[in-house]
Amino acid sequence: WTAPADAEERGRRFAVAFQRSLVTRLAGVPAAATMPFSSEEEEDLSSPGARGLLPLGAQVAAALRLEEGVAYEARELCARIAACGDGWEAYVVPGEAPFDTYRVAKAHADRANYGLVRVSRVSSSGAADASYYGRRRNLVGGASTTPVAQMDDTYTAPFRYRWRSFRVETGLVEVAPQEGGTEVAPELRVRLPERGEGVVGIWMADPCYSSAYVPCLYGKRFDVLNRTPALLNAMAAAGGFDHWAIFGDNLYDLDGTLTARFFQRLSNATQSKVFLATAGNHDLWVAGAPEVATPTDQYGNGFMQFYAQDAVAALATRPDASPWDFSVDPDVAFAASFGENRSLAVARAKAAPANFVWWHLLGNVAYVGFSSAYAATESAPLLADACAWAERTYDSGDARLVVIAAHWSTQSDGAAAGMAAPSVYHRAAEGALGPSCQRLAALDALKFVEGHTHCNAVVEPGRGWMVAGHGMDGCGQYGVAVLDTRSDRAILLHLPLVDVETGLDQYDRVLACVAATDAIVADCADLGEVWLNQSLVLPGTVV
């Protein structure tokens, strides 16, 4: 099952080639009649020589996923073909005990109340996944009765469509920026930085620790499941950050089991911090692309309910107070379209785009988040509104930095034309989203952050960064980025934890440093590299 560094691309091309033969064999028609292929994809990757490029386990997984419409976990797959040898447990994760986890997301800026946050409690419900195509067993049974603080517009229900062994309680709470914060649940206190105050945020993307569905090349070597929560918990205990973010491909999960196991390891202090998330390709299709999607994929439904951002969809008034637009049932989309055109069924099965676009102010940083899986015609009007708001917030003196946050770094694996993070940044800077972001870019206040390519790197000096080295193949890097906008400067510090190529492993040193300070950028700079160091003082301002 362990795969070479470029296994994801090899797997995608193998799956496309396999599906061509599958469609031809089962339907008796040329594959091109139901699926478009580029000239590159038309290469015969089903030949013995090409198959040899991909490990047998990955070949079998891709074949079964496409032929049976089910994404098997590695443990199920090896058991099915009697191939569970010594050490297979390293690549899979068993179910665990009932759990509670909390997410705190900043309320959408259009609510016009800086002190509002969305507090969401996700717990195991004990309900089996009963979706039409759902074959998944319930791996986390039982339910907790831990109460949540009184909230406005409260919605309580089992997850819909996908990850249905979970239950969510979510609502809006007004918190004060006082020292010590506001208690929103037992032992969970939330403090917001003052409006316009400097903040500290932790950025990462593409974290993986299990090869249950997709080969996670370095997850075990880096010990992401234990080390990343421990790092976050140490930072939170020291008061080292206000917010943290995962910018897509969040744990490479199909049914929520891997996600639950990771979040169970986060302390109350970590869970009380404002959390940001943007959906990536593996958050819609577990194999990572629409070409290899199956009816059992989550199509963003598990992601949006578990990570519970206060997105545009939450602004609508619904009878049940749901903050999500559930107008797209992926099972119905497949039942209606699959026989007609598989690609059309996959496209129609994605959750509504308004569930993944959000913008808000946190201290002196304005964030704008979106998913590149949706066409510019769907997202651009919303992003133009976000730009206009960001400019007003900048002119009011509250925002000093505006960050466009997304997952995709390139137009690949299901990204819509012109919607990868750098493309959106440049379109915004050139005025395609209106004059507001164009002006912000000219003032050097507009930035972007991305994931997807599994490296940690400066993409464009002073403008954009990739924070996707966190267990997957690619550059063999493991690290986090720390943004500090206090003291009238924006400093972005990359803290490398492990680098396979250079042999670096300084996780213990970084952990010790961040556990001892609430000024990570100042006190731990010798362990990292500064990606940005920019004054936030406006020209002509007397300080």
C-alpha positions in Angstrom: 0.0 0.0 0.0 2.9 2.4 0.7 3.3 4.4 -2.5 6.1 6.4 -4.2 6.2 10.2 -4.0 4.0 10.8 -7.0 1.5 8.1 -6.2 -1.5 10.5 -6.2 -0.9 11.4 -9.9 -0.1 7.9 -10.9 -3.2 6.7 -9.1 -5.4 9.3 -10.7 -4.2 8.3 -14.2 -4.5 4.6 -13.4 -8.1 5.1 -12.2 -9.0 7.1 -15.3 -7.6 4.4 -17.5 -9.4 1.7 -15.5 -12.6 3.5 -15.7 -12.3 3.8 -19.5 -12.1 0.0 -19.7 -14.8 -0.4 -17.1 -17.3 1.8 -19.0 -16.5 0.1 -22.3 -16.9 -3.4 -20.7 -20.1 -2.7 -18.8 -21.9 -0.4 -21.1 -20.7 -1.7 -24.4 -20.0 1.8 -25.6 -16.7 3.7 -26.1 -15.6 5.4 -22.8 -15.4 8.8 -24.6 -19.2 8.7 -25.0 -19.6 9.2 -21.2 -16.3 10.7 -20.1 -14.0 13.3 -21.7 -10.2 12.5 -21.7 -7.3 14.6 -22.5 -4.6 13.3 -24.8 -2.4 12.6 -21.8 -5.1 10.6 -20.1 -5.7 8.6 -23.3 -2.3 6.9 -22.8 -2.8 3.2 -22.2 -2.1 3.1 -18.4 -3.8 -0.2 -18.1 -0.9 -2.0 -19.8 1.2 -4.3 -17.6 4.1 -1.9 -17.7 2.0 1.0 -16.6 0.3 -0.9 -13.8 3.7 -1.7 -12.4 4.2 1.9 -11.6 1.5 1.8 -8.9 1.5 -0.5 -5.9 -0.9 -3.4 -6.1 -2.9 -2.3 -3.1 -3.5 1.0 -4.6 -4.5 -0.6 -8.0 -7.0 -2.9 -6.3 -8.4 0.0 -4.2 -8.9 2.2 -7.3 -10.5 -0.7 -9.3 -13.0 -1.6 -6.5 -13.8 2.0 -5.8 -14.8 2.5 -9.5 -16.4 -0.9 -10.1 -18.4 -1.1 -6.9 -18.9 2.6 -6.1 -17.3 2.2 -2.7 -14.1 3.6 -1.2 -12.8 0.8 0.9 -10.6 1.5 3.8 -7.2 -0.1 3.7 -8.0 -2.5 6.5 -11.2 -3.7 4.7 -9.3 -4.0 1.4 -6.5 -6.1 2.7 -8.9 -8.4 4.6 -11.0 -8.8 1.5 -8.1 -10.1 -0.6 -6.4 -11.9 2.4 -3.4 -9.6 2.2 -3.2 -8.2 5.7 0.5 -8.9 6.5 2.6 -7.7 9.4 2.6 -4.0 10.0 -0.7 -3.2 8.2 -2.0 -1.6 11.3 0.4 1.3 10.7 -1.7 2.4 7.7 -5.2 2.2 9.2 -7.2 3.5 12.2 -9.7 1.7 14.3 -12.9 3.3 15.6 -12.7 4.9 19.0 -14.9 5.7 22.0 -17.8 8.3 21.9 -16.5 11.8 21.7 -17.3 15.5 21.9 -15.4 18.1 20.0 -16.0 21.9 19.6 -15.4 24.3 16.8 -15.3 28.1 17.3 -15.7 30.0 14.0 -15.8 33.8 13.6 -19.3 34.9 12.6 -19.7 36.1 9.0 -18.9 39.8 8.6 -22.3 40.6 7.2 -23.8 39.9 10.7 -22.3 43.3 11.6 -21.4 42.2 15.1 -17.7 41.8 15.7 -18.2 39.9 19.0 -20.3 37.1 17.5 -18.8 33.6 17.0 -20.4 30.4 15.8 -19.9 27.7 18.4 -20.5 24.1 17.3 -20.4 20.9 19.2 -19.9 17.7 17.2 -20.5 14.4 18.9 -21.0 10.8 18.1 -24.7 10.1 17.8 -24.8 6.3 17.6 -26.8 6.5 14.4 -25.7 4.4 11.5 -25.2 6.0 8.1 -28.5 5.4 6.4 -27.8 7.2 3.1 -28.9 5.5 0.0 -25.4 4.5 -1.0 -24.1 4.4 2.5 -22.4 1.1 3.2 -20.2 2.5 6.0 -20.7 1.0 9.5 -20.9 3.2 12.5 -17.4 3.3 14.0 -18.0 5.8 16.9 -21.2 4.9 18.8 -22.9 6.5 21.8 -23.7 10.1 22.6 -22.5 12.7 25.1 -24.9 14.8 27.1 -22.4 17.7 27.8 -24.5 20.9 27.5 -23.6 23.8 25.4 -24.0 27.4 26.5 -27.2 29.3 25.5 -26.9 30.3 21.8 -29.0 32.2 19.3 -30.3 30.6 16.1 -29.5 27.1 17.5 -29.6 24.1 15.2 -29.3 20.6 16.6 -29.5 17.5 14.4 -27.7 14.5 13.1 -25.4 15.2 10.2 -27.3 15.1 6.9 -26.3 13.1 3.8 -22.8 12.1 4.9 -20.9 11.4 8.2 -24.2 10.5 9.6 -22.8 8.8 12.7 -22.2 12.4 14.0 -24.5 15.0 15.5 -24.1 18.7 15.6 -25.3 21.5 17.8 -24.4 24.9 16.5 -25.4 28.5 17.1 -24.2 32.1 17.6 -22.7 33.3 20.8 -21.6 36.9 21.6 -18.3 36.9 23.4 -16.5 39.7 25.1 -12.8 40.5 24.4 -12.1 40.6 28.2 -9.2 38.8 29.8 -10.2 35.2 30.4 -12.8 35.2 27.7 -16.4 34.0 27.8 -17.4 30.5 28.8 -19.4 28.9 25.9 -19.3 25.3 27.3 -17.9 23.6 30.4 -14.2 24.3 30.6 -14.3 26.0 27.2 -13.7 29.7 27.3 -13.5 31.8 24.1 -11.6 35.1 23.9 -11.7 37.3 20.8 -8.9 39.9 20.2 -10.1 43.4 20.2 -11.3 44.8 16.9 -8.2 46.1 15.1 -5.8 44.4 17.6 -2.9 42.4 16.4 -3.4 38.6 16.3 -1.4 35.4 16.0 -2.6 32.5 13.8 -1.3 29.0 13.0 -1.6 28.0 9.3 -1.4 24.5 7.8 -3.0 22.5 5.0 -3.1 18.9 3.8 -2.5 17.1 7.1 -2.6 13.3 6.9 -1.7 10.5 9.3 -3.5 7.5 7.8 -3.4 5.6 4.5 -7.0 4.4 5.0 -8.2 5.9 1.7 -5.2 7.7 0.2 -1.5 6.7 0.6 -0.2 9.0 3.3 3.5 8.7 2.6 5.0 10.4 5.7 2.1 10.4 8.2 3.5 7.7 10.3 7.1 8.8 10.0 6.1 12.3 11.1 3.6 11.0 13.7 1.2 13.6 12.6 -1.7 12.1 14.6 0.1 12.7 17.9 2.7 15.4 17.2 0.4 18.0 15.5 -2.2 18.0 18.3 0.5 18.1 20.9 2.1 21.1 19.2 -1.2 23.0 19.0 -2.0 22.1 22.6 1.3 23.4 23.8 0.9 26.6 21.9 -2.6 27.1 23.2 -1.6 26.4 26.8 1.1 29.1 26.6 -1.3 31.6 25.1 0.6 31.6 21.8 -2.1 32.1 19.3 -5.7 33.4 18.8 -6.7 31.3 15.8 -5.6 28.4 13.6 -6.5 27.1 10.2 -6.5 24.0 8.0 -6.7 25.1 4.4 -8.1 22.0 2.8 -7.6 18.3 2.4 -8.4 18.0 6.0 -7.2 14.5 7.1 -8.2 12.7 3.8 -11.3 11.2 5.3 -14.4 9.6 3.9 -16.8 9.0 6.8 -15.4 11.2 9.6 -13.5 8.5 11.6 -10.1 9.8 10.9 -11.2 13.4 11.6 -12.8 12.5 14.9 -9.6 10.6 16.1 -7.5 13.7 15.3 -9.8 16.2 17.0 -10.2 14.1 20.1 -6.6 14.8 20.8 -7.1 18.6 20.9 -7.2 20.2 24.4 -10.1 22.5 25.5 -7.7 25.4 25.2 -7.0 24.5 21.5 -10.7 23.9 20.7 -11.5 27.3 22.2 -9.4 29.1 19.6 -11.1 30.5 16.5 -10.8 28.0 13.7 -10.8 28.5 9.9 -11.2 25.9 7.2 -11.4 25.9 3.4 -12.5 22.8 1.4 -10.0 21.0 -0.8 -10.3 18.3 -3.5 -10.1 15.4 -1.0 -12.8 17.1 1.1 -15.2 16.6 -1.8 -13.9 13.3 -3.4 -11.8 11.1 -1.1 -9.6 9.9 -4.0 -8.9 13.6 -4.8 -10.5 14.3 -8.2 -14.0 14.2 -9.8 -12.6 11.8 -12.4 -12.4 9.1 -9.7 -15.4 10.1 -7.6 -17.9 7.6 -6.4 -21.5 7.9 -5.1 -20.2 7.3 -1.5 -17.9 10.4 -1.5 -18.9 13.2 0.8 -19.1 16.0 -1.8 -18.3 18.5 1.0 -21.2 17.6 3.2 -19.2 16.0 6.1 -16.6 18.8 5.8 -19.1 21.7 6.1 -20.9 20.3 9.1 -17.9 19.1 11.0 -15.8 22.3 10.5 -18.8 24.5 10.8 -17.7 27.8 9.3 -20.2 30.7 9.4 -20.4 30.8 5.6 -22.7 32.7 3.3 -25.2 29.9 3.5 -25.6 30.6 7.2 -26.9 34.1 6.5 -30.2 32.7 5.0 -33.2 32.2 7.3 -34.5 28.6 7.4 -37.4 27.2 9.4 -35.0 24.7 11.2 -32.3 27.4 11.8 -29.8 25.3 9.8 -26.7 27.3 8.9 -26.1 25.1 5.8 -27.7 24.9 2.4 -28.8 21.3 2.1 -30.5 21.8 -1.3 -28.2 19.3 -3.0 -28.7 15.7 -1.9 -25.7 13.8 -3.4 -27.7 10.6 -3.5 -30.5 12.2 -5.4 -28.0 13.8 -7.8 -26.5 10.5 -8.6 -29.8 8.7 -8.9 -31.0 11.4 -11.3 -27.9 11.8 -13.4 -25.7 8.7 -13.2 -27.3 6.8 -16.0 -27.3 9.9 -18.2 -23.7 11.0 -17.7 -21.4 10.1 -14.9 -19.4 13.3 -15.1 -22.7 15.3 -14.8 -23.7 13.3 -11.8 -20.4 14.0 -10.0 -20.7 17.8 -10.8 -24.3 17.9 -9.6 -23.5 16.1 -6.3 -21.4 18.8 -4.8 -22.9 20.6 -1.8 -24.1 24.2 -2.7 -21.3 26.7 -3.1 -22.5 29.1 -0.5 -21.6 26.6 2.2 -17.9 27.2 1.5 -17.5 31.0 1.0 -17.0 33.1 4.1 -15.3 36.3 5.2 -14.7 38.0 8.5 -12.5 40.2 10.6 -10.3 38.8 13.4 -8.4 41.6 15.2 -6.6 43.4 12.4 -6.7 40.6 9.8 -9.5 40.2 7.3 -9.9 36.7 6.0 -11.7 35.7 2.8 -12.2 31.9 2.4 -13.6 29.9 -0.5 -13.4 26.5 -2.4 -11.9 26.4 -5.9 -14.2 23.5 -6.8 -16.9 26.0 -7.9 -17.0 27.9 -11.1 -16.1 31.6 -11.2 -19.7 32.4 -12.2 -20.8 30.9 -8.9 -18.1 32.3 -6.6 -17.0 35.6 -8.2 -20.1 37.7 -7.1 -19.6 36.6 -3.5 -15.9 37.3 -3.7 -16.6 40.7 -5.1 -18.8 41.4 -2.1 -16.0 40.2 0.2 -13.5 42.5 -1.5 -15.9 45.5 -1.1 -16.3 44.7 2.6 -12.5 44.2 3.0 -11.8 47.6 1.6 -14.3 49.3 3.9 -12.7 47.5 6.9 -9.3 48.5 5.8 -10.4 52.2 5.4 -12.0 52.1 8.8 -8.5 51.3 10.3 -9.6 47.9 11.6 -8.0 45.6 9.0 -4.4 46.1 8.2 -4.0 42.8 6.2 -6.5 41.0 3.9 -5.8 37.3 3.3 -7.4 35.3 0.5 -7.5 31.7 1.8 -8.1 28.6 -0.4 -6.8 25.1 -1.0 -5.9 24.6 -4.6 -2.6 25.9 -5.8 -3.1 25.0 -9.5 -6.0 24.3 -11.8 -6.1 20.6 -11.3 -8.0 17.8 -9.5 -11.4 19.4 -9.9 -10.4 23.1 -9.5 -12.6 25.3 -11.7 -11.0 27.5 -14.4 -9.3 30.5 -12.9 -10.3 29.6 -9.3 -7.0 28.3 -7.8 -5.8 30.5 -5.0 -3.0 32.4 -7.0 -5.4 32.8 -9.9 -8.0 34.4 -7.7 -5.4 36.7 -6.1 -4.2 37.9 -9.5 -7.7 38.4 -10.8 -8.6 40.4 -7.7 -5.4 42.4 -8.0 -6.2 43.2 -11.6 -9.7 44.4 -10.9 -11.7 41.4 -12.1 -13.5 41.3 -8.7 -14.1 45.0 -8.7 -11.9 48.0 -7.7 -11.7 47.2 -4.0 -9.3 44.3 -4.0 -7.4 45.9 -6.8 -6.8 48.9 -4.6 -5.9 46.7 -1.6 -3.3 44.9 -3.7 -1.8 48.2 -4.8 -1.5 49.1 -1.1 0.3 45.8 -0.5 -2.4 44.8 1.9 -3.8 41.8 -0.1 -2.2 38.4 0.4 -3.0 34.8 -0.3 -2.4 31.4 1.2 -2.8 27.9 -0.3 -2.3 24.2 0.1 -2.6 21.3 -2.3 1.0 20.7 -3.6 2.3 19.3 -0.3 5.1 21.7 0.2 5.8 24.6 2.6 7.1 27.5 0.5 7.0 31.1 -0.5 4.9 31.1 -3.7 5.2 34.8 -4.4 7.5 36.9 -2.2 5.5 39.3 0.0 2.2 38.1 -1.5 1.5 34.3 -1.2 2.5 31.2 0.6 1.9 27.4 0.5 1.5 25.6 3.8 0.8 22.0 2.6 3.8 20.0 3.9 2.1 18.0 6.6 2.4 14.3 6.0 1.6 13.7 2.3 4.0 13.0 -0.5 5.6 16.0 -2.3 8.5 17.8 -0.7 8.8 15.6 2.3 8.3 18.5 4.6 6.4 18.8 7.9 5.8 22.2 9.5 3.5 25.0 10.3 3.4 28.8 9.6 2.8 31.4 12.3 1.3 34.8 11.4 1.8 37.5 14.0 0.3 41.0 13.3 1.1 42.5 16.6 3.4 45.5 17.2 2.4 47.2 13.9 4.1 44.5 11.8 3.0 41.4 9.9 5.5 38.6 10.4 5.0 35.2 8.9 7.3 32.6 10.3 7.6 29.1 8.9 8.6 26.6 11.6 9.9 23.5 9.9 9.5 20.4 12.1 10.9 17.7 9.8 12.5 17.8 6.4 13.1 14.4 4.7 15.5 15.7 2.1 17.8 17.6 4.5 17.4 15.1 7.4 16.2 17.8 9.8 14.0 16.7 12.7 13.6 19.5 15.2 10.1 18.8 16.4 11.2 18.5 20.1 13.1 21.8 20.0 10.2 23.6 18.4 7.7 22.0 20.9 9.9 23.1 23.8 10.2 26.6 22.5 6.5 27.3 21.7 5.4 25.7 25.0 7.5 28.3 26.9 6.3 31.5 25.2 3.3 33.6 24.1 5.6 35.3 21.6 6.4 32.5 19.2 7.6 34.7 16.3 10.0 36.6 18.6 11.3 33.8 20.7 11.4 30.9 18.3 12.6 32.7 15.2 16.0 31.0 15.3 14.2 27.7 14.6 12.4 28.9 11.5 12.5 31.1 8.4 10.8 34.5 8.1 8.6 34.5 5.0 7.1 38.0 5.5 8.2 41.0 7.6 6.0 44.0 6.6 5.1 47.2 8.4 1.4 47.7 9.0 1.8 51.4 9.7 0.1 53.4 7.1 2.3 56.0 5.3 2.1 59.4 7.0 0.9 57.9 10.3 2.7 59.2 13.5 3.5 56.4 15.9 
